[in-house]
Amino acid sequence: MSPPRSWSLSTKPGSFAGSTTTPTRGWWRPSCSRSSESPCRPRPMLAARTHAAGEPLRLEDVPVPAPRGTEVLIRVAGAGVCHTDLHIARTDRIRVERPVTLGHEVAGWIAGMGADAGAPLRKARLKEDEPVVVAGGWGCGECAECRRGEEQRCEFSRAPGFQVDGGYAEYLLVPHPRHLVSLGKLDPVDAAPL
């Protein structure tokens, strides 16, 4: 299944606090080739962000993240709305680094990768434009818990929508291919909240 050719948020303009943009976009395309010596210019994307507990989410233009190292850029197809997201938006009881883009139940397509992500992607049998689901709770990959495969117990873990930007955006930056699972023929829009 290939990604759609256009992006359309299913919200009306101005439905988020502070929104001044129309939530309809074309897919981001890099302004330079992979072999280019000049850096790509960051492009804006829409993201639903929380700035303070109890305030409405703000629909904002933010730069599309540029993957480096082992990072993988995901073109978001869908992100589930979990009760945890509601707690984060409404209260200060959950450790969150604000402002942050919410969304930790995310699926989409591999859209790009950092220079060191190729080998881990091949090892995981993943490739560009492949539909994937993103596993949350990203451990450091270095500590004893992570080396045992218990990243959810890592004391240095970071999670999308909590300490790093999540999937309520057009793109999501994932730190390593090990956090991605192929969806095969399953539609990423249907898989996001699973």
C-alpha positions in Angstrom: 0.0 0.0 0.0 1.5 3.3 -1.0 0.9 6.6 0.9 -1.7 9.0 -0.3 -0.6 11.9 -2.5 -2.1 14.6 -0.3 -2.5 15.3 3.4 -5.8 16.5 4.8 -6.5 16.9 8.5 -10.1 16.1 9.4 -10.5 19.3 11.4 -12.0 22.7 10.4 -9.6 25.7 10.2 -9.5 27.4 13.6 -10.7 24.4 15.5 -7.6 24.3 17.7 -6.7 27.3 19.9 -4.4 29.7 18.3 -4.9 28.2 14.9 -4.3 30.6 12.0 -3.4 28.0 9.4 -5.7 26.0 7.1 -5.1 22.3 7.9 -4.7 21.1 4.4 -1.2 20.3 3.1 0.7 18.7 0.3 3.1 15.9 1.2 6.5 17.2 2.1 9.2 16.7 -0.5 12.9 17.3 0.1 14.3 20.4 -1.6 17.6 18.6 -2.3 18.7 15.2 -3.3 20.5 12.7 -0.9 23.7 13.3 -2.8 23.5 17.1 -2.5 26.3 18.9 -0.6 24.0 21.7 0.4 21.7 21.1 3.4 17.9 20.7 2.9 15.8 23.6 4.0 13.4 22.7 6.8 9.8 22.6 5.7 6.8 23.4 7.9 4.4 20.8 9.0 1.2 20.9 11.1 1.4 19.6 14.7 -1.1 19.6 17.5 0.9 20.7 20.6 0.2 21.2 24.3 1.9 24.2 25.9 0.3 24.1 29.4 -2.0 21.7 31.3 -5.7 22.5 30.8 -5.2 24.7 27.8 -6.6 23.6 24.4 -4.1 22.0 21.9 -2.6 24.5 19.5 -2.4 23.6 15.8 1.0 25.0 14.8 3.5 25.1 11.9 6.7 23.5 13.0 9.8 22.4 11.0 9.8 18.8 9.6 12.5 17.1 11.6 15.7 16.1 9.7 16.8 12.5 10.5 20.4 12.1 11.6 22.4 9.0 12.7 20.1 6.1 13.2 16.9 8.2 13.2 14.0 7.3 10.9 11.5 9.9 9.7 7.9 8.6 9.6 5.2 10.2 7.4 2.2 9.8 9.8 -0.9 8.1 8.5 -2.7 8.1 11.8 -2.3 8.5 15.6 -4.7 7.1 18.2 -6.3 9.4 20.8 -5.6 7.6 24.1 -6.8 8.4 27.5 -3.2 9.1 28.4 -3.2 11.9 25.8 -6.2 13.4 27.5 -4.5 13.3 30.9 -1.4 15.0 29.5 -3.5 17.8 27.9 -5.6 18.3 31.0 -3.2 17.8 34.0 0.4 18.0 35.2 0.3 14.5 36.8 2.3 12.9 34.0 6.0 13.8 33.3 5.9 15.7 30.1 8.3 18.2 28.6 6.2 21.0 27.2 5.6 22.3 24.6 5.3 18.9 23.0 3.3 17.3 20.2 1.1 14.7 21.6 0.5 11.1 20.2 2.2 7.9 21.2 0.0 5.4 19.2 1.4 6.1 15.7 1.5 4.4 12.3 2.7 5.6 8.9 5.3 5.1 6.2 9.1 5.3 6.3 9.8 8.6 4.7 13.5 9.1 5.3 16.5 8.1 7.4 19.7 9.2 8.9 23.1 8.2 7.5 23.5 5.3 10.0 20.0 3.9 9.8 20.4 1.9 6.5 22.0 -1.2 8.1 19.5 -1.5 11.0 16.6 -1.0 8.6 17.9 -3.8 6.3 18.4 -6.0 9.4 14.8 -5.4 10.4 13.8 -6.0 6.7 12.3 -2.5 6.4 12.6 -0.1 3.5 11.5 3.4 2.5 7.7 3.9 1.9 7.0 0.7 3.9 3.9 1.0 6.2 5.0 0.6 9.9 3.7 1.0 13.4 5.8 2.8 15.9 6.5 1.2 19.3 6.5 3.8 22.1 8.8 4.0 25.1 12.2 4.4 23.6 15.0 3.3 25.8 18.6 4.5 25.6 19.8 1.3 24.0 22.9 1.3 26.1 21.9 0.4 29.7 21.6 -3.1 31.2 17.8 -3.1 30.9 17.9 -2.1 27.2 20.6 -4.7 26.4 18.3 -7.3 28.0 15.5 -6.1 25.7 13.6 -4.4 28.5 13.5 -0.9 27.0 10.2 -0.1 28.8 12.2 -0.3 32.1 15.0 2.0 31.0 15.4 4.9 33.5 16.5 7.1 30.6 13.6 6.3 28.3 11.8 8.9 26.3 8.4 8.4 24.7 6.7 10.2 21.8 4.1 12.6 23.0 5.7 12.8 26.5 9.4 13.8 26.4 9.7 14.1 22.6 7.3 15.2 19.9 4.7 12.5 19.0 2.4 11.6 16.2 -0.2 14.4 16.2 1.8 15.8 13.3 2.5 15.1 9.7 5.9 13.6 10.5 7.5 11.8 13.5 11.2 11.3 14.1 12.0 7.9 15.6 15.4 7.4 17.1 16.2 3.9 15.8 14.6 1.3 13.4 14.2 -1.2 16.3 11.1 0.9 17.3 9.4 0.1 14.0 7.3 -2.9 13.1 6.2 -3.7 9.5 2.5 -3.6 8.9 2.7 -5.7 5.7 -0.6 -5.2 4.0 -2.4 -3.7 7.0 -3.4 0.0 6.4 -1.5 2.3 8.8 -4.6 4.4 9.4 -6.3 1.3 10.8 -3.2 0.2 12.8 -2.4 3.4 14.6 -4.6 2.9 17.7 -3.9 -0.8 18.0 
